[in-house]
Amino acid sequence: MTVTAERTTPARPSPAGRQRWWRRPWVGPLGLAVTAFVLLFVTPYLTFDPAQSRVPSTFPLHYPFLVGHVLFGAVAMVTCCLQVWPRLRVAYPKVHRWSGRTYVAAALPAGVLALIVGAMSPFGPITAIGDVTQAVLWLGTTTAGFLCARRRNFVQHRRWMIRSFVMTMSIIVNRVIGVVVGMVLAPQLNTTFHGDEFALGQAIPAATMVLTILFSLISAELWLERDQRKLTRSRRGARAAR
């Protein structure tokens, strides 16, 4: 992945920064969603009991790799919430930096394990391709963001980490979309799927994965486009004031 050679130093937070928590009202609900997700979907893997797994094993090391992916992914999700919390970045910049490093240290192994487990998905070839694609996107965006930070190119760092953030949180989106897809396809069992429950069981996760990736990518680019418009308006205002 290529990134621009532009180098930018991070702007110091303005005194008013402490008053702007309300500009991201979604941070609180995001934290609650992550907490609920961890309690519902991560804690069963803390038992290290394969019978508690939601994904059938397809090769001998499948379950340990899956557990590693889940636990590293949970750390990435929690630290990701800390990264987008404006108050933490303004008031405790050192904590913000260390949580960012922890995020990268958790997201990269989680992505590698997702790549391995996803390639051997028991839910069919389309889901496997989607899992691998999502893992590659997660690894690529996180690595690009990390390298930009190392080069002190904080403008591009932020852009790549927004993409990485969206890929991290796509697992929550996946669960929501999966419910909707299931509600749409399940009534078609005896028509579209001719009573074949196996085909239905393959179609739901496949459609869910495709829609999740599309939703995540589009959301990230819309977020970045909105930021670019705000920056353009700000620059125009500064020029007009001069």
C-alpha positions as CSV (number, residue, x, y, z in Angstrom):
1,M,0.0,0.0,0.0
2,T,1.3,3.4,-0.9
3,V,0.9,6.5,1.2
4,T,1.7,10.1,0.4
5,A,5.0,11.6,1.4
6,E,3.3,14.5,3.1
7,R,4.6,15.0,6.6
8,T,2.5,16.7,9.2
9,T,2.9,17.3,12.9
10,P,-0.1,16.7,15.1
11,A,-2.0,19.9,16.0
12,R,-2.1,20.7,19.7
13,P,-5.6,20.4,21.1
14,S,-7.3,23.7,21.6
15,P,-8.5,24.8,25.0
16,A,-12.0,24.4,23.7
17,G,-11.3,20.7,22.9
18,R,-12.5,19.7,26.3
19,Q,-15.9,21.1,25.6
20,R,-16.4,19.2,22.3
21,W,-17.2,15.7,23.6
22,W,-20.8,16.3,22.3
23,R,-19.5,16.4,18.7
24,R,-19.2,12.6,18.9
25,P,-22.4,11.5,20.6
26,W,-22.0,8.0,19.2
27,V,-18.9,7.2,21.3
28,G,-21.0,6.3,24.3
29,P,-23.4,4.0,22.5
30,L,-20.3,2.5,20.7
31,G,-18.8,1.6,24.1
32,L,-22.0,0.0,25.2
33,A,-22.2,-2.0,22.0
34,V,-18.7,-3.2,22.4
35,T,-19.3,-4.2,26.0
36,A,-22.5,-6.1,25.0
37,F,-20.6,-7.8,22.2
38,V,-17.8,-8.9,24.5
39,L,-20.2,-10.2,27.1
40,L,-22.3,-12.1,24.6
41,F,-19.8,-13.4,22.0
42,V,-16.4,-13.3,23.6
43,T,-16.9,-14.7,27.1
44,P,-17.9,-18.2,25.9
45,Y,-14.4,-18.5,24.5
46,L,-12.9,-17.8,27.8
47,T,-13.9,-21.3,28.9
48,F,-11.6,-22.7,26.3
49,D,-14.3,-25.4,25.7
50,P,-14.7,-26.2,22.0
51,A,-18.3,-27.1,22.7
52,Q,-19.0,-23.4,23.3
53,S,-17.7,-22.4,19.9
54,R,-20.1,-20.8,17.5
55,V,-18.0,-22.0,14.5
56,P,-17.5,-25.7,13.8
57,S,-13.9,-26.7,13.6
58,T,-12.5,-27.6,10.1
59,F,-8.9,-28.5,11.0
60,P,-7.0,-29.5,14.1
61,L,-5.8,-26.1,15.2
62,H,-9.0,-24.3,14.2
63,Y,-10.3,-23.8,17.7
64,P,-7.1,-22.5,19.3
65,F,-6.6,-20.1,16.3
66,L,-10.2,-19.0,16.6
67,V,-9.8,-18.4,20.4
68,G,-6.7,-16.3,19.7
69,H,-8.5,-14.3,17.0
70,V,-11.5,-13.7,19.3
71,L,-9.3,-12.6,22.3
72,F,-7.0,-10.4,20.3
73,G,-10.0,-9.0,18.5
74,A,-11.7,-8.1,21.8
75,V,-8.6,-6.2,22.9
76,A,-8.5,-4.4,19.6
77,M,-12.2,-3.4,19.9
78,V,-11.8,-2.0,23.4
79,T,-8.7,0.0,22.6
80,C,-10.3,1.2,19.4
81,C,-13.1,2.7,21.6
82,L,-10.4,4.5,23.6
83,Q,-8.8,5.8,20.4
84,V,-12.0,7.6,19.2
85,W,-12.8,9.0,22.7
86,P,-12.0,12.8,22.3
87,R,-11.7,13.4,26.1
88,L,-8.9,10.8,26.4
89,R,-6.9,12.2,23.5
90,V,-7.1,15.7,24.8
91,A,-6.7,15.2,28.5
92,Y,-4.4,12.1,28.5
93,P,-2.4,12.1,25.3
94,K,0.1,9.5,26.6
95,V,-2.7,7.1,27.4
96,H,-4.1,7.7,23.9
97,R,-0.7,6.9,22.3
98,W,-0.3,3.7,24.4
99,S,-3.8,2.5,23.7
100,G,-3.1,3.1,20.0
101,R,0.0,0.9,20.2
102,T,-1.9,-1.7,22.1
103,Y,-4.6,-1.6,19.4
104,V,-2.1,-2.3,16.6
105,A,-0.4,-5.0,18.7
106,A,-3.8,-6.7,19.1
107,A,-5.3,-6.0,15.7
108,L,-2.4,-7.5,13.6
109,P,-2.4,-11.0,15.2
110,A,-6.2,-11.0,15.3
111,G,-6.1,-10.2,11.5
112,V,-3.6,-12.9,10.8
113,L,-5.6,-15.5,12.7
114,A,-8.8,-14.4,11.0
115,L,-7.1,-14.9,7.7
116,I,-6.2,-18.5,8.6
117,V,-9.5,-19.4,10.2
118,G,-11.5,-17.5,7.5
119,A,-9.8,-19.4,4.7
120,M,-11.1,-22.6,6.2
121,S,-14.6,-21.4,6.9
122,P,-17.2,-24.2,7.3
123,F,-19.9,-21.9,5.8
124,G,-19.0,-22.2,2.2
125,P,-16.6,-20.7,-0.4
126,I,-18.2,-17.3,-0.7
127,T,-18.1,-16.8,3.1
128,A,-14.4,-18.0,3.1
129,I,-13.6,-15.5,0.3
130,G,-15.4,-12.7,2.3
131,D,-13.6,-13.6,5.5
132,V,-10.2,-13.6,3.8
133,T,-11.0,-10.3,2.1
134,Q,-12.1,-8.7,5.3
135,A,-8.9,-9.9,7.1
136,V,-6.7,-8.6,4.4
137,L,-8.4,-5.2,4.5
138,W,-8.1,-5.1,8.3
139,L,-4.4,-6.0,8.2
140,G,-3.7,-3.6,5.3
141,T,-5.4,-0.6,6.8
142,T,-3.9,-1.1,10.3
143,T,-0.4,-1.6,8.9
144,A,-0.7,1.5,6.7
145,G,-1.9,3.6,9.6
146,F,0.9,2.3,11.8
147,L,3.6,3.1,9.2
148,C,2.2,6.6,8.7
149,A,2.5,7.3,12.4
150,R,6.1,6.0,12.4
151,R,6.8,8.5,9.6
152,R,5.0,11.2,11.6
153,N,2.5,11.6,8.7
154,F,-0.4,12.1,11.0
155,V,-2.9,13.3,8.3
156,Q,-2.6,10.0,6.5
157,H,-2.3,8.1,9.7
158,R,-5.7,9.3,10.8
159,R,-7.3,8.4,7.4
160,W,-5.9,4.8,7.5
161,M,-6.9,4.3,11.1
162,I,-10.4,5.4,10.4
163,R,-10.5,2.6,7.8
164,S,-9.0,0.2,10.3
165,F,-11.5,1.3,13.0
166,V,-14.4,0.5,10.6
167,M,-13.0,-2.9,9.8
168,T,-12.6,-3.6,13.5
169,M,-16.1,-2.7,14.3
170,S,-17.5,-4.6,11.3
171,I,-17.9,-7.7,13.4
172,I,-20.7,-5.9,15.3
173,V,-22.2,-4.7,12.0
174,N,-22.0,-8.3,10.8
175,R,-24.2,-9.5,13.7
176,V,-26.8,-6.9,13.0
177,I,-26.9,-7.6,9.2
178,G,-26.9,-11.3,9.8
179,V,-30.2,-11.0,11.8
180,V,-31.8,-9.0,8.9
181,V,-30.5,-11.4,6.2
182,G,-31.8,-14.3,8.2
183,M,-35.2,-12.7,8.5
184,V,-35.3,-12.1,4.8
185,L,-34.0,-15.5,3.6
186,A,-35.5,-17.9,6.2
187,P,-39.1,-17.6,4.9
188,Q,-37.7,-18.6,1.4
189,L,-36.6,-22.1,2.6
190,N,-39.3,-23.9,0.8
191,T,-39.3,-21.7,-2.3
192,T,-35.9,-20.3,-3.3
193,F,-34.0,-23.0,-1.5
194,H,-36.4,-25.9,-2.2
195,G,-36.4,-27.0,1.4
196,D,-32.6,-27.4,1.5
197,E,-31.6,-26.2,5.0
198,F,-27.9,-26.7,4.2
199,A,-28.1,-24.3,1.2
200,L,-29.9,-21.7,3.4
201,G,-27.3,-22.1,6.1
202,Q,-24.6,-21.3,3.5
203,A,-26.5,-18.4,1.9
204,I,-27.1,-16.4,5.0
205,P,-23.5,-16.0,6.2
206,A,-22.3,-15.5,2.6
207,A,-24.8,-12.7,2.0
208,T,-24.1,-11.3,5.4
209,M,-20.3,-11.2,4.8
210,V,-20.6,-9.4,1.4
211,L,-23.0,-6.8,2.8
212,T,-20.8,-6.2,5.9
213,I,-17.7,-5.6,3.8
214,L,-19.6,-3.2,1.4
215,F,-21.2,-1.3,4.4
216,S,-17.8,-1.0,6.2
217,L,-15.9,0.3,3.1
218,I,-18.6,2.7,2.1
219,S,-19.0,4.0,5.7
220,A,-15.2,4.7,6.0
221,E,-15.1,6.6,2.7
222,L,-18.2,8.6,3.6
223,W,-16.6,9.5,7.0
224,L,-13.4,10.6,5.2
225,E,-15.3,12.6,2.6
226,R,-17.2,14.4,5.3
227,D,-13.9,15.3,7.1
228,Q,-12.5,16.6,3.8
229,R,-15.5,18.8,3.2
230,K,-15.2,20.2,6.7
231,L,-11.5,20.9,6.2
232,T,-12.2,22.6,2.9
233,R,-14.9,24.9,4.5
234,S,-12.5,25.7,7.3
235,R,-9.7,26.7,4.9
236,R,-12.1,28.9,2.9
237,G,-13.3,30.5,6.1
238,A,-9.7,31.2,7.1
239,R,-8.9,32.8,3.7
240,A,-12.0,34.9,3.9
241,A,-11.1,36.1,7.4
242,R,-7.7,37.3,6.1
